Amino acid sequence: MMKLYYLSGACSLASHICLIEAGIPHQAIAVDRQKRTADGGNFLDITPKGYVPALVLDDGQVLTESGALLPYIGTLNPIAKLIPQPGTLAHFRVTEWCAYINSEVHKNHGPLFRPGSTDEQKAAAREAVLQRYAFIENAMGDHPFITGGDFTVADAYLYVTLSWAARVAIDVSGLPRISAFFLRCAARPSVIAARADEGLPA
Ligand SMILES: N[C@@H](CCC(=O)N[C@@H](CS)C(=O)NCC(=O)O)C(=O)O
C-alpha cells in the first residue's frame, strides 16, 4: 500500500485529498516539525529533502514535489477525472495550473510562515498571493473549477492554499468566485475525510 507522509494542514493535504478522490488505498503518516514520523521513523530517511509531501510507492520508490505528485496521483485512476489523459494538451493545462499554484501561489507564502520575516516582507507576500488569486478569479470565469466542470488535482492544491488564507491574514472576500470555489471544495467528501484524518477542524 502506498504511504503518504504529511504535515497536518500543509501542502501535502492536496495529495491526501487526491488519493481519497481517486480511491487509491494508502496509509497517511504524519510527520512532526522535528521530522519524526508517526510510525516511529526519521522522515529524513524517507527523503533527505525533509519536507512533505512524500509518497512511498508500492515498490518502495519515493516521489516528492507537489507539482509531480499531484499529476501522478491523478493519473492513477482515470475514472476519477482528476486529470485528463497524459499526452493530451488538456493534461498539461492541469499541470500548468499545478506549476502556477506551486511556484506563484504556494511559494509566495514563504515569508508568512517563516519565523523572523519583517512586516514589510509579509505585506509584500500577501500582496503577491492576492494578486495571483485575482488572476485565478478572472481565469476561472463561470466554471466551478479552475479548468472547467471537473474537480482536478490543481483544484485540490488551490483549495489547500486558500485554507491557509485566514491564518496568514490574506483576505479573499473581494474575490467572489475564489470564495465560492473554496466553499465548494470544502464540502467535498474527500476534503472532509482528509481533514479529519489530519486532525483538522471540519
Ligand atoms: N517544493 C516542495 C515544497 C514542499 C513544502 O513547502 N512543504 C512544507 C509544507 S507546505 C514543509 O514540509 N515544511 C516543513 C519544513 O520544511 O520543515 C513541493 O512543492 O512539494
The ligand as a Tripos MOL2 file, in Angstrom:
@<TRIPOS>MOLECULE
LIG
   20    19     1     0     0
SMALL
NO_CHARGES

@<TRIPOS>ATOM
      1 N1          8.9070   22.0020   -3.2770 N.3       1 LIG1
      2 C1          8.0390   21.2890   -2.3650 C.3       1 LIG1
      3 C2          7.8550   22.1540   -1.1310 C.3       1 LIG1
      4 C3          7.0060   21.4600   -0.1200 C.3       1 LIG1
      5 C4          6.8010   22.2950    1.1280 C.2       1 LIG1
      6 O1          6.9430   23.5360    1.1180 O.2       1 LIG1
      7 N2          6.4570   21.6110    2.2310 N.am      1 LIG1
      8 C5          6.2530   22.2850    3.5040 C.3       1 LIG1
      9 C6          4.7850   22.2430    3.9090 C.3       1 LIG1
     10 S1          3.7170   23.1400    2.8000 S.3       1 LIG1
     11 C7          7.0170   21.5490    4.5930 C.2       1 LIG1
     12 O2          7.1510   20.3320    4.6090 O.2       1 LIG1
     13 N3          7.5280   22.3290    5.5490 N.am      1 LIG1
     14 C8          8.1990   21.7880    6.6940 C.3       1 LIG1
     15 C9          9.6600   22.0070    6.6280 C.2       1 LIG1
     16 O3         10.1940   22.4370    5.5820 O.co2     1 LIG1
     17 O4         10.2820   21.7300    7.6490 O.co2     1 LIG1
     18 C10         6.7010   20.9790   -3.0210 C.2       1 LIG1
     19 O5          6.2400   21.8030   -3.8070 O.co2     1 LIG1
     20 O6          6.1200   19.9010   -2.7780 O.co2     1 LIG1
@<TRIPOS>BOND
     1     1     2 1
     2     2     3 1
     3     2    18 1
     4     3     4 1
     5     4     5 1
     6     5     6 2
     7     5     7 1
     8     7     8 1
     9     8     9 1
    10     8    11 1
    11     9    10 1
    12    11    12 2
    13    11    13 1
    14    13    14 1
    15    14    15 1
    16    15    16 2
    17    15    17 1
    18    18    19 2
    19    18    20 1
@<TRIPOS>SUBSTRUCTURE
     1 LIG1         1 GROUP 0 **** ****
